[in-house]
């Protein structure tokens, strides 16, 4: 490098979380473009298109209905097992989609990270619009099946956005941290799918939380996904409402996980372009 030649380095600014939020707002057009791109490419060149959004959880609900309903005979709070499991899958797919896609968002966009500067948090955040569309489609399918089964929606449906907010916050908080770690440690992309699969069976998706033995219930309730999953099922099927203490615990964990995820992401952000 010749002496006297000025060098300009472009990188993430240091600052408070509020500065991060302001930067994301300044780049909201990029966020909209990335979110729209994800929606447009999600089911491109597939024969059934967006129908996969419904077929995947419906197929899983059918399998769960046989294994947990017919074979194990677990309780379903008075609901048909397929409908009971489908309501759980509606919530679970929303959570797992955000977490898995957010964690891979940096590795899937190396050309953006190495060529231009923008708040990198926009990449994991941009997976949310497509996940919300999927949630709306699967919720509509679940409500339609419920109507056919003689179960009309109630005012409890108004609680669904709060449950989705809890699930989304938990998923994004974990997704921020996983995305940052995946840039340096590619093992994350192999470990995370296994962890998500284990979490599926450790959460009340295919069964009710009331089916967990009393001796294990305290430890089981440490899972922050228990309350929002039960809240989604209450919203869609009017099953028993989860305890407020459980909801408060999940909200506290979600807030803490979000903050921790942002901190880990921001600390690792300066090295993304070099390591990706």
Secondary structure, DSSP 8 states (H G I E B T S, - for coil): --TT------------HHHHHHHHHHTHHHHHHHHHHHHHHTTTT-SSTTHHHHHHHHHHHHHHIIIIIIIS----TTS-HHHHHHHHHHHHHHHHHHHHHHHHTTGGGHHHHHH----THHHHHTTHHHHHHHHHHHHHHHHHHHHHTT----GGGGGHHHHHHHHHHHHHHHHHHHHHHHHH-TTHHHHHHHHHHHHHHTTTTSS-GGGS-HHHHHHHTTSTHHHHHHHHHHHHH------HHHHHHHHHHHHHHHHHHHHHHHHHGGGHHHH-
